[in-house]
Amino acid sequence: MTPTVTRMIAKYQREYTKPIRWFSIANFYRNERPQRGRNREFWQCNVDIFGSESQMADIEVLQMAIELMKLFGATSKQFQLYLNDRRVVDGFFEEYLNLDSSLKIETIRIMDKWDKLD
């Protein structure tokens, strides 16, 4: 989220119906010397949902990312979507697997170490 979007939402939040869905595709510039493999100038797509605490808002953003990749011609074998949010994992373990807290903690430990296991 850019400072411009933050100011706009702060200024108009009372006038808009919640949740506020905002997206932009813009040309950006880095204000520092780019690292190897990165450019000073780049295009970026931003998708934000303001005014919702529901996990459905997060899912909506993820669905948009998948649909955008498909619209650009990518197949499901050409990209992967990674999600790093412990709340989603906790919700999955509690709601779908019915794990108690001790088993949930042990399962998360195993998942965190998965790549290091034989």
C-alpha positions in Angstrom: 0.0 0.0 0.0 1.4 3.3 -1.0 1.2 6.6 1.0 -1.0 8.1 -1.7 -3.6 5.3 -1.3 -3.4 5.5 2.5 -4.1 9.3 2.4 -7.0 8.7 -0.1 -8.6 6.0 2.0 -8.2 8.1 5.2 -9.8 11.1 3.5 -12.7 9.4 1.9 -13.4 6.3 4.1 -16.6 7.7 5.5 -18.0 8.4 2.0 -17.4 5.0 0.5 -19.3 1.8 1.2 -17.2 -0.9 2.9 -15.4 -2.9 1.9 -13.5 -0.6 -0.4 -11.9 -2.5 -3.3 -8.9 -0.6 -4.8 -6.6 -1.7 -7.6 -3.9 0.0 -9.7 -1.4 -0.9 -12.3 1.3 1.7 -12.4 4.9 2.3 -13.4 7.1 2.6 -10.3 10.7 3.8 -9.7 13.1 2.6 -7.0 14.8 5.5 -5.2 17.9 3.5 -4.5 20.5 1.6 -6.5 18.7 -1.6 -7.5 20.1 -5.0 -6.4 21.4 -7.4 -9.1 18.5 -8.7 -11.2 16.2 -5.8 -10.3 15.4 -2.7 -12.3 15.1 0.9 -11.2 11.9 1.2 -13.2 9.2 -1.5 -13.0 5.4 -2.1 -13.5 3.4 -3.3 -10.5 -0.2 -4.3 -9.9 -1.6 -3.5 -6.5 -4.9 -4.9 -5.2 -6.2 -3.8 -1.8 -9.5 -4.3 0.2 -10.1 -1.9 3.0 -12.8 -2.1 5.7 -13.1 -5.9 6.0 -11.6 -8.2 8.6 -13.0 -11.3 6.9 -10.6 -13.9 5.5 -12.9 -13.9 2.5 -11.3 -10.5 1.6 -7.9 -12.2 1.6 -9.3 -15.0 -0.5 -10.8 -12.5 -3.0 -7.3 -10.9 -3.5 -5.7 -14.3 -4.0 -8.4 -15.3 -6.5 -7.7 -12.0 -8.4 -4.0 -12.8 -8.5 -4.8 -16.3 -10.0 -7.3 -14.9 -12.5 -4.8 -12.2 -13.6 -2.1 -14.8 -14.2 -4.6 -16.8 -16.4 -5.6 -13.7 -18.3 -1.9 -13.1 -19.1 -1.9 -16.6 -20.6 -0.1 -18.4 -17.8 -1.2 -22.0 -17.1 -1.5 -23.4 -13.6 1.9 -25.2 -14.2 3.7 -22.0 -14.9 3.1 -20.2 -11.6 2.7 -21.0 -7.9 0.9 -19.0 -5.3 2.5 -18.9 -1.8 0.5 -17.8 1.2 2.3 -17.0 4.5 -0.3 -16.2 7.1 -0.5 -18.3 10.3 -4.2 -17.2 10.8 -5.2 -19.1 7.7 -3.3 -22.2 8.7 -4.7 -22.0 12.2 -8.2 -21.6 10.8 -7.7 -24.6 8.5 -6.4 -26.8 11.3 -9.3 -25.8 13.7 -12.2 -25.7 11.3 -11.4 -28.5 8.9 -9.1 -30.9 10.7 -10.5 -30.4 14.2 -7.0 -30.5 15.7 -6.6 -29.7 19.4 -4.0 -27.0 20.3 -1.1 -29.4 21.2 -1.5 -31.4 18.0 -1.9 -28.2 16.0 1.4 -26.8 17.4 3.2 -30.1 16.7 1.9 -30.2 13.1 3.0 -26.6 12.5 6.5 -27.4 13.8 6.7 -30.3 11.4 5.5 -28.1 8.5 8.1 -25.5 9.4 10.9 -28.1 9.2 9.5 -30.0 6.3 12.3 -29.1 3.8 14.9 -30.2 6.3 13.3 -33.6 7.0 14.6 -36.8 5.4 
